[in-house]
């Protein structure tokens, strides 16, 4: 597993919390880089953010 990938248990724990929560949150920042990514989302325009995410995943523009 690469350093940037979170173990599946981290994601499973977040899903478990969301399913059992009395008042679930809209978003759960879980996994490597989730919080900074949410911060960037607030700062950047939709087009810029989409381009950044697409390039980081190796997707065509």
C-alpha positions as CSV (number, residue, x, y, z in Angstrom):
1,X,0.0,0.0,0.0
2,X,1.4,3.4,-0.8
3,X,1.9,6.1,1.8
4,X,-1.0,8.2,0.5
5,X,-3.6,5.5,0.8
6,X,-5.6,5.0,4.0
7,X,-6.2,1.6,5.3
8,X,-9.8,0.3,4.5
9,X,-10.5,0.2,8.2
10,X,-10.3,4.0,8.5
11,X,-13.0,4.4,5.8
12,X,-15.1,1.5,7.3
13,X,-15.0,3.2,10.7
14,X,-16.2,6.5,9.2
15,X,-19.0,4.6,7.4
16,X,-20.0,2.9,10.6
17,X,-20.1,6.2,12.5
18,X,-22.3,7.7,9.7
19,X,-24.7,4.8,9.7
20,X,-25.1,4.7,13.4
21,X,-25.1,8.4,14.1
22,X,-28.3,10.0,15.5
23,X,-27.7,13.1,13.4
24,X,-25.1,12.2,10.7
25,X,-23.0,14.9,9.2
26,X,-23.1,15.9,5.6
27,X,-19.4,15.1,5.0
28,X,-16.8,13.0,6.8
29,X,-13.2,14.1,6.2
30,X,-11.6,10.6,6.2
31,X,-8.4,9.4,4.7
32,X,-5.2,10.8,3.6
33,X,-5.4,14.5,2.5
34,X,-9.2,14.8,3.0
35,X,-9.1,17.9,5.2
36,X,-6.7,19.9,3.0
37,X,-8.8,18.9,0.0
38,X,-11.9,20.3,1.6
39,X,-10.1,23.5,2.4
40,X,-8.9,23.8,-1.2
41,X,-12.5,23.2,-2.4
42,X,-13.6,26.3,-0.5
43,X,-10.8,28.4,-1.9
44,X,-10.8,27.4,-5.6
45,X,-13.4,27.8,-8.3
46,X,-15.2,24.7,-9.5
47,X,-13.3,24.5,-12.7
48,X,-9.9,24.9,-11.1
49,X,-10.7,22.4,-8.4
50,X,-12.0,19.8,-10.9
51,X,-8.8,20.3,-13.0
52,X,-6.6,19.8,-10.0
53,X,-8.4,16.6,-8.9
54,X,-8.5,15.2,-12.5
55,X,-4.7,15.8,-12.9
56,X,-4.0,14.2,-9.5
57,X,-5.9,11.1,-10.5
58,X,-4.3,10.9,-13.9
59,X,-7.6,11.6,-15.7
60,X,-7.8,13.4,-19.0
61,X,-9.0,17.0,-18.9
